């Protein structure tokens, strides 16, 4: 009885301490870790978010770039940070790809990180060079089936989101695509514009000016909903591949073990920021759609994404590094 009493007293003190800590939170600047280089999607989005969070939290939110190893360096930094809510992670879709792409990670995605909210998603665009005799997804699939191996798809590297989105397309359409792997999206875009490769799935923001100039042709967006910035372009799902969904997305997480009241505060203020008219307009201009779900919804989404890409990687025979 004495042991039981001591346990419950200790638990009660811990709970009260966490609540008191959360009431005063934050009392010092926060760090928002972007696991990409300056100018990358997470970095750009992170700086927009940090500016607004600084205003509503009353403490400065400082963006730190910790790039390298497919985002692993930055993610691991947050996974091993003190669980106090002062170190945050703005993670791209690669967070759900890494567990299947690497034989051993220095962190466990689901165990060591605490979801706060899925921030937003953004479409990539199935884009072809004008020399490709296809003006729709169905025509592209028919062309690939009639002439196996004719299509060369560009990627931003093995295991990158542009690579896996094409692997998913290839698998669902039951076609053959030859891959050309580049060191980044920019190099691939140069080859696509020259006609050296036939297709890619760049982000809407990256490709929109080339679509409007007629230098490239859009066949479909990779999200389940049409993109506000390209309303005339159908989704791949509605164009012959029902269920196809391969968005670029961004999520906000912190270190596992962070007190729930702190996570609730971060979730509440972040969703409040994402609902601001100027924030939504700025994101939509870049082709990004605000999601702002609950921590539980983001947790489920992250698990589903990990399972989905694990299946694609296994089916395609992509070997973990």
Backbone torsions as a table, in degrees:
resi	resn	phi	psi	omega
1	UNK	NA	-41.6	179.9
2	UNK	-62.5	-41.0	179.1
3	UNK	-64.2	-43.1	179.9
4	UNK	-62.9	-43.0	-179.9
5	UNK	-61.9	-43.0	179.7
6	UNK	-62.8	-40.6	179.9
7	UNK	-60.8	-48.3	-176.7
8	UNK	-68.5	-34.5	176.0
9	UNK	-64.3	-43.9	178.5
10	UNK	-62.3	-44.0	179.7
11	UNK	-62.5	-42.1	-179.5
12	UNK	-63.6	-42.4	177.9
13	UNK	-63.2	-38.4	178.5
14	UNK	-64.3	-43.9	-178.7
15	UNK	-64.4	-43.5	179.0
16	UNK	-64.5	-41.8	179.4
17	UNK	-61.4	-41.0	179.2
18	UNK	-64.4	-41.0	-179.2
19	UNK	-65.9	-43.0	178.5
20	UNK	-63.1	-42.5	177.8
21	UNK	-59.0	-42.8	-177.8
22	UNK	-68.6	-33.6	-178.9
23	UNK	-63.8	-35.9	179.8
24	UNK	-89.5	-5.1	-174.4
25	UNK	-75.2	138.6	-4.9
26	UNK	-94.4	150.5	179.8
27	UNK	-111.9	1.4	179.6
28	UNK	-152.5	168.2	-179.4
29	UNK	-59.6	151.2	177.3
30	UNK	-106.5	153.6	174.1
31	UNK	-112.3	129.4	176.7
32	UNK	-108.6	110.2	-175.5
33	UNK	-86.9	122.3	173.4
34	UNK	-103.3	115.6	-175.8
35	UNK	-81.1	27.8	178.9
36	UNK	-130.1	168.3	177.2
37	UNK	-73.4	161.2	174.7
38	UNK	-55.6	134.7	-178.3
39	UNK	97.0	-12.4	176.4
40	UNK	-74.9	167.5	-176.1
41	UNK	-57.5	-46.2	-179.7
42	UNK	-64.1	-37.1	179.9
43	UNK	-65.7	-47.5	-178.4
44	UNK	-63.8	-49.9	179.5
45	UNK	-61.9	-42.7	-178.2
46	UNK	-60.2	-39.0	-179.1
47	UNK	-70.6	-36.0	175.4
48	UNK	-64.2	-44.3	-179.2
49	UNK	-67.3	-43.0	-177.5
50	UNK	-60.9	-39.4	-180.0
51	UNK	-60.5	-44.5	-178.5
52	UNK	-73.4	-38.5	179.4
53	UNK	-66.3	-33.9	176.7
54	UNK	-58.0	-39.6	-178.0
55	UNK	-69.0	-43.1	-173.7
56	UNK	-85.5	-25.5	-179.3
57	UNK	-89.1	-19.8	-179.7
58	UNK	77.1	10.1	175.1
59	UNK	-134.5	147.4	-178.7
60	UNK	-68.1	134.7	174.1
61	UNK	-107.9	114.0	-172.9
62	UNK	-104.0	125.8	178.3
63	UNK	-83.3	128.4	175.6
64	UNK	-120.2	128.1	176.4
65	UNK	-90.3	120.4	175.3
66	UNK	-128.0	77.8	-173.8
67	UNK	-88.9	163.6	173.5
68	UNK	127.7	150.1	175.8
69	UNK	55.8	44.9	176.7
70	UNK	65.6	27.7	179.9
71	UNK	92.3	-7.8	-173.7
72	UNK	-62.0	-38.7	-176.9
73	UNK	-61.0	-48.0	-179.5
74	UNK	-68.6	-40.6	179.9
75	UNK	-63.9	-43.4	-179.2
76	UNK	-64.5	-35.2	178.8
77	UNK	-59.8	-44.0	179.3
78	UNK	-70.8	-39.7	-179.5
79	UNK	-59.2	-29.0	-176.3
80	UNK	-104.7	7.1	-180.0
81	UNK	-76.9	161.7	174.7
82	UNK	-58.7	137.9	-177.3
83	UNK	-81.9	66.1	-175.4
84	UNK	-123.0	1.1	177.9
85	UNK	83.5	9.5	179.7
86	UNK	-99.7	-3.6	175.6
87	UNK	-125.1	115.0	-176.3
88	UNK	-114.7	160.4	179.4
89	UNK	-126.9	125.5	168.8
90	UNK	-100.2	107.1	-169.8
91	UNK	-105.2	138.9	172.9
92	UNK	-87.9	-178.7	-177.5
93	UNK	-59.6	-22.7	179.4
94	UNK	-59.8	-18.7	177.5
95	UNK	-57.9	-35.0	-178.8
96	UNK	-88.5	-11.8	-179.1
97	UNK	-90.3	-38.4	-174.5
98	UNK	-54.1	-39.2	-178.6
99	UNK	-59.0	-25.4	179.5
100	UNK	-99.8	-16.6	-177.4
101	UNK	-90.4	-19.0	-177.4
102	UNK	-121.6	132.3	-177.0
103	UNK	-63.4	-31.6	-180.0
104	UNK	-147.3	124.4	176.5
105	UNK	-106.1	150.4	178.9
106	UNK	-77.9	0.4	179.1
107	UNK	-141.5	163.2	173.5
108	UNK	-108.4	117.0	-172.1
109	UNK	-54.7	-47.6	-174.7
110	UNK	-83.0	-26.7	-177.3
111	UNK	-87.9	-35.8	-169.4
112	UNK	-99.2	-5.7	-179.7
113	UNK	-123.5	145.8	179.4
114	UNK	-112.5	117.0	179.3
115	UNK	-66.2	140.2	173.6
116	UNK	-108.8	-52.6	175.1
117	UNK	-167.5	147.3	165.3
118	UNK	-76.5	121.7	-174.1
119	UNK	-76.6	-52.1	-172.5
120	UNK	-166.6	165.2	169.2
121	UNK	-131.4	160.0	-176.1
122	UNK	-141.6	139.6	-179.3
123	UNK	-78.5	144.4	160.3
124	UNK	-94.4	167.7	-175.0
125	UNK	-126.0	121.6	173.6
126	UNK	-68.2	108.2	-169.7
127	UNK	-121.7	136.6	178.8
128	UNK	-123.8	156.8	172.3
129	UNK	-72.4	145.1	-178.2
130	UNK	-57.3	-19.8	179.3
131	UNK	-72.4	-16.2	179.1
132	UNK	-75.3	122.1	-176.4
133	UNK	-78.4	63.5	178.6
134	UNK	-151.2	130.1	178.9
135	UNK	-115.7	8.3	177.6
136	UNK	-151.1	165.2	178.0
137	UNK	-61.2	-43.4	-179.1
138	UNK	-62.0	-40.6	178.7
139	UNK	-66.9	-36.9	178.8
140	UNK	-65.1	-42.4	178.8
141	UNK	-64.3	-42.3	179.2
142	UNK	-63.3	-39.7	178.2
143	UNK	-63.4	-44.2	-179.0
144	UNK	-65.4	-35.6	179.7
145	UNK	-74.7	-32.8	179.9
146	UNK	-75.5	-30.3	-177.7
147	UNK	-133.6	75.6	-176.1
148	UNK	-55.7	136.5	177.1
149	UNK	83.9	1.6	-177.8
150	UNK	-77.4	-26.3	-174.7
151	UNK	-91.0	130.9	174.3
152	UNK	-114.0	122.0	-179.0
153	UNK	-105.7	134.6	179.1
154	UNK	-91.6	145.8	178.2
155	UNK	-131.9	170.2	175.9
156	UNK	-96.7	24.7	-179.9
157	UNK	121.1	155.0	179.9
158	UNK	-61.2	127.7	178.9
159	UNK	85.0	-0.9	177.6
160	UNK	-74.0	162.7	179.6
161	UNK	-58.3	-43.3	176.6
162	UNK	-61.4	-32.8	177.6
163	UNK	-68.1	-51.2	-174.8
164	UNK	-70.0	-29.6	176.3
165	UNK	-64.8	-36.4	176.3
166	UNK	-74.7	-34.0	176.2
167	UNK	-63.5	-40.1	177.6
168	UNK	-65.4	-41.6	177.4
169	UNK	-62.1	-46.6	179.7
170	UNK	-59.4	-43.6	-178.2
171	UNK	-67.7	-46.6	-177.2
172	UNK	-69.8	-34.2	-179.6
173	UNK	-84.5	-12.2	-178.5
174	UNK	57.6	52.6	179.3
175	UNK	-126.7	172.4	178.8
176	UNK	-108.3	129.3	175.5
177	UNK	-130.3	131.0	176.5
178	UNK	-90.6	131.0	-174.5
179	UNK	-100.7	139.3	171.2
180	UNK	-115.6	113.0	-175.4
181	UNK	-95.4	123.9	179.3
182	UNK	-107.7	170.1	-179.4
183	UNK	-81.2	-5.7	178.8
184	UNK	-175.3	168.0	-177.5
185	UNK	-64.1	-35.4	-177.8
186	UNK	-60.9	-43.3	179.0
187	UNK	-63.8	-41.1	179.1
188	UNK	-64.0	-38.3	179.9
189	UNK	-63.8	-36.4	177.7
190	UNK	-61.2	-43.7	179.8
191	UNK	-68.5	-35.5	178.6
192	UNK	-67.7	-43.1	180.0
193	UNK	-64.5	-31.2	-179.9
194	UNK	-83.7	-12.2	-178.2
195	UNK	87.5	7.1	179.2
196	UNK	-66.6	-34.0	173.2
197	UNK	-120.2	162.1	-172.9
198	UNK	-91.3	-36.7	-172.9
199	UNK	-151.3	161.0	175.7
200	UNK	-155.1	171.4	172.5
201	UNK	-125.6	69.9	177.7
202	UNK	-74.7	166.3	176.3
203	UNK	-69.6	157.5	-179.7
204	UNK	-59.6	-42.2	-178.9
205	UNK	-61.2	-37.8	-178.5
206	UNK	-68.8	-36.3	-167.8
207	UNK	-105.9	-13.0	-168.4
208	UNK	-59.4	-38.9	-179.1
209	UNK	-66.7	-32.6	179.1
210	UNK	-75.0	-29.1	176.0
211	UNK	-70.2	-43.1	-177.7
212	UNK	-70.3	-26.6	178.0
213	UNK	-85.2	-10.0	-179.6
214	UNK	85.9	4.6	179.8
215	UNK	-72.9	-24.8	177.8
216	UNK	-136.4	164.4	-177.7
217	UNK	-125.5	131.2	178.0
218	UNK	-93.4	133.0	178.0
219	UNK	-106.8	-29.3	-178.8
220	UNK	-175.3	154.9	175.8
221	UNK	-99.1	155.0	-170.2
222	UNK	-88.8	-2.3	179.0
223	UNK	-92.0	165.6	179.4
224	UNK	-75.3	-20.3	177.0
225	UNK	-114.7	149.8	177.4
226	UNK	-64.0	153.7	-178.9
227	UNK	-86.0	133.1	-179.8
228	UNK	-60.6	-31.0	-178.2
229	UNK	-79.1	-17.6	177.6
230	UNK	-134.9	61.9	-172.6
231	UNK	-63.5	-21.9	-178.4
232	UNK	-81.2	-12.6	-177.7
233	UNK	-92.5	122.0	-178.8
234	UNK	-70.9	164.5	173.1
235	UNK	-78.7	155.9	175.5
236	UNK	-64.3	-34.2	-179.1
237	UNK	-63.0	-37.7	-179.4
238	UNK	-87.3	-1.2	-175.5
239	UNK	-108.8	17.1	176.3
240	UNK	129.8	-10.3	178.9
241	UNK	-126.8	76.1	-178.6
242	UNK	-55.7	134.4	178.3
243	UNK	90.8	-8.3	179.3
244	UNK	-64.3	127.6	-178.1
245	UNK	-153.0	111.8	-179.3
246	UNK	-145.0	66.3	-179.0
247	UNK	-79.3	158.6	161.5
248	UNK	-82.1	136.1	179.0
249	UNK	-140.6	164.2	-180.0
250	UNK	-132.1	140.0	179.2
251	UNK	-134.6	156.0	177.5
252	UNK	-111.7	126.9	-178.7
253	UNK	-136.3	167.5	173.0
254	UNK	-140.7	-173.4	-176.3
255	UNK	-74.9	136.1	177.0
256	UNK	-58.6	143.5	-178.3
257	UNK	96.3	-7.2	176.1
258	UNK	-62.8	133.9	-178.4
259	UNK	-52.7	137.7	-178.0
260	UNK	-58.0	-39.1	177.2
261	UNK	-59.9	-32.6	177.2
262	UNK	-69.2	-44.8	177.9
263	UNK	-61.6	-40.6	178.1
264	UNK	-61.6	-41.0	179.0
265	UNK	-64.7	-44.8	179.3
266	UNK	-62.9	-41.0	178.4
267	UNK	-63.8	-45.8	-177.4
268	UNK	-61.6	-46.4	-177.3
269	UNK	-72.6	-34.7	179.6
270	UNK	-67.3	-44.7	179.1
271	UNK	-66.3	-32.4	176.0
272	UNK	-63.8	-42.9	179.0
273	UNK	-64.8	-43.3	-177.8
274	UNK	-66.3	-21.4	-179.8
275	UNK	-85.1	-9.1	179.7
276	UNK	-64.1	137.7	-174.3
277	UNK	-58.6	-43.9	-177.3
278	UNK	-69.2	-32.8	177.7
279	UNK	-67.5	-46.2	-179.9
280	UNK	-62.6	-42.2	-179.4
281	UNK	-64.2	-40.5	180.0
282	UNK	-64.7	-42.4	179.9
283	UNK	-69.0	-43.3	-179.2
284	UNK	-64.7	-30.7	176.9
285	UNK	-65.4	-25.3	177.7
286	UNK	-92.4	4.9	-179.7
287	UNK	83.5	18.0	-176.2
288	UNK	-103.9	138.3	-179.6
289	UNK	-110.7	126.8	179.4
290	UNK	-69.3	135.1	177.1
291	UNK	-108.0	-60.8	175.0
292	UNK	54.0	53.4	177.5
293	UNK	-85.5	-178.0	179.4
294	UNK	-80.0	164.6	175.0
295	UNK	-56.9	-39.9	-179.6
296	UNK	-66.1	-39.7	178.6
297	UNK	-65.5	-40.5	178.7
298	UNK	-67.2	-37.6	177.6
299	UNK	-60.3	-45.7	178.3
300	UNK	-64.4	-42.7	-179.5
301	UNK	-62.2	-44.0	-179.3
302	UNK	-62.2	-42.5	177.7
303	UNK	-62.8	-42.2	178.8
304	UNK	-64.4	-40.1	179.0
305	UNK	-65.1	-41.6	178.2
306	UNK	-61.1	-43.9	179.2
307	UNK	-65.5	-42.0	-178.6
308	UNK	-62.1	-50.9	-176.2
309	UNK	-72.3	-26.6	173.2
310	UNK	-61.4	-42.5	178.8
311	UNK	-65.6	-41.5	179.7
312	UNK	-64.5	-46.0	-179.2
313	UNK	-63.0	-42.1	179.3
314	UNK	-66.6	-43.7	-178.7
315	UNK	-65.0	-37.8	-178.1
316	UNK	-80.4	-9.3	-179.3
317	UNK	72.9	25.5	178.4
318	UNK	-78.0	124.8	-175.3
319	UNK	-90.1	133.4	177.4
320	UNK	-58.8	148.5	179.2
321	UNK	-83.7	NA	NA
